[in-house]
Amino acid sequence: MNRKELNPESSPQAAYGARLRRSREARGWKQEDLAARTEYSSTHISAVETGRKVPTLRFSRSTDLAFGIAGTKDAFEREWAELRNGSLLEGFPEYVGYEGRAVEIRLFEIGLVPGLLQTPQYARALAQGEVQRGAITTEQADERVAFLAERQTVLARRRPPMMLVVMDESCIRHQVGGAEVMAPQLQRLAEFAALPNTVLQVSPFDVGARRAFNLPVNLLTMADRSMVCYAESQAQGHVDRETTYVLSMLTAYHHLQAEALSQAASVAMIQDVKGTFP
């Protein structure tokens, strides 16, 4: 059998593939053995090992489970995050590693619909805007859209997390991509609010200074009931697990929810805004 020799130093993708092969062979597994443990084909395993196929978040998590290294410093999910970090905000890949395992997700967003709730068309319009400004390349835009689709699989898993989302009113009034993008996006928000594991609220403009946050905030509750906070500025993101800080952010989030509209009133506002688009 022909064996393609790998050069781990040629690219991060090649390094990922070479490490995957080493890890598999160290266990005495053939590609078919790893394929059976990850529900991927041996052809897919071979393509990742030789750098012909880019590893995905789902693939990395499946591999970690097969090798018994999920959630550790050696996890392939962490290497995948580093591989994708070129087009992502600093700190965000680390957050995504927690997000995929959270049992409860609390979000607050200003100006834009939260990523987990974005339609593909909305996400694409945002990415193209970045390209037009020269902030990212077309290839990086494609990566961002694909990356978001990977993240959104968290909502489709067998036991999806409980999600509590508060959006500033600007999120639904700030037009992205025109009516043909905004109308389906607003409909998606209304459908999200109807799910049994979600709560969606809008923080109206007239809340004014009583709004608890001036920047986007993500709060995660993990299976062991520990919590993770992620907050970001224009330049970088930061993950924090320090108990005192996280609990203070959780208290502020409760205040935010108390000032926001009820879910019924929020959905009514979203539908009213949607009605302004032809």
Secondary structure as the mmCIF struct_conf table of DSSP 4:
data_model
#
loop_
_struct_conf.conf_type_id
_struct_conf.id
_struct_conf.beg_label_comp_id
_struct_conf.beg_label_asym_id
_struct_conf.beg_label_seq_id
_struct_conf.end_label_comp_id
_struct_conf.end_label_asym_id
_struct_conf.end_label_seq_id
HELX_RH_3T_P HELX_RH_3T_P1 PRO A 8 SER A 10
HELX_RH_AL_P HELX_RH_AL_P1 PRO A 12 ALA A 26
TURN_TY1_P TURN_TY1_P1 ARG A 27 GLY A 28
HELX_RH_AL_P HELX_RH_AL_P2 GLN A 31 THR A 38
TURN_TY1_P TURN_TY1_P2 GLU A 39 GLU A 39
BEND BEND1 TYR A 40 TYR A 40
HELX_RH_AL_P HELX_RH_AL_P3 SER A 42 GLU A 49
TURN_TY1_P TURN_TY1_P3 THR A 50 GLY A 51
BEND BEND2 ARG A 52 LYS A 53
HELX_RH_AL_P HELX_RH_AL_P4 LEU A 57 PHE A 67
TURN_TY1_P TURN_TY1_P4 GLY A 68 GLY A 68
TURN_TY1_P TURN_TY1_P5 ALA A 70 GLY A 71
BEND BEND3 THR A 72 THR A 72
TURN_TY1_P TURN_TY1_P6 LYS A 73 ASP A 74
HELX_RH_AL_P HELX_RH_AL_P5 PHE A 76 ARG A 84
HELX_RH_3T_P HELX_RH_3T_P2 ASN A 85 SER A 87
BEND BEND4 LEU A 88 LEU A 88
TURN_TY1_P TURN_TY1_P7 GLU A 90 GLY A 91
HELX_RH_AL_P HELX_RH_AL_P6 PHE A 92 GLU A 99
TURN_TY1_P TURN_TY1_P8 GLY A 100 ARG A 101
BEND BEND5 VAL A 103 VAL A 103
STRN STRN1 GLU A 104 GLU A 109
BEND BEND6 ILE A 110 LEU A 112
HELX_RH_3T_P HELX_RH_3T_P3 GLY A 115 LEU A 117
HELX_RH_AL_P HELX_RH_AL_P7 PRO A 120 GLN A 132
TURN_TY1_P TURN_TY1_P9 ARG A 133 GLY A 134
BEND BEND7 ALA A 135 ILE A 136
HELX_RH_AL_P HELX_RH_AL_P8 THR A 138 ARG A 151
HELX_RH_3T_P HELX_RH_3T_P4 GLN A 152 ALA A 156
BEND BEND8 ARG A 157 ARG A 159
HELX_LH_PP_P HELX_LH_PP_P1 PRO A 160 PRO A 161
STRN STRN2 MET A 162 ASP A 168
TURN_TY1_P TURN_TY1_P10 GLU A 169 GLU A 169
HELX_RH_AL_P HELX_RH_AL_P9 SER A 170 ARG A 173
BEND BEND9 HIS A 174 HIS A 174
BEND BEND10 VAL A 176 GLY A 177
HELX_RH_AL_P HELX_RH_AL_P10 ALA A 179 ALA A 193
TURN_TY1_P TURN_TY1_P11 ALA A 194 ALA A 194
BEND BEND11 LEU A 195 LEU A 195
TURN_TY1_P TURN_TY1_P12 PRO A 196 ASN A 197
STRN STRN3 THR A 198 SER A 203
HELX_RH_3T_P HELX_RH_3T_P5 PHE A 205 ARG A 210
BEND BEND12 ALA A 212 ALA A 212
BEND BEND13 ASN A 214 LEU A 215
STRN STRN4 VAL A 217 THR A 221
TURN_TY1_P TURN_TY1_P13 ALA A 223 ASP A 224
BEND BEND14 ARG A 225 ARG A 225
STRN STRN5 MET A 227 GLU A 232
BEND BEND15 GLN A 234 ALA A 235
STRN STRN6 GLY A 237 ASP A 240
HELX_RH_AL_P HELX_RH_AL_P11 THR A 243 GLU A 259
BEND BEND16 ALA A 260 ALA A 260
HELX_LH_PP_P HELX_LH_PP_P2 LEU A 261 SER A 262
HELX_RH_AL_P HELX_RH_AL_P12 GLN A 263 LYS A 274
TURN_TY1_P TURN_TY1_P14 GLY A 275 THR A 276
#
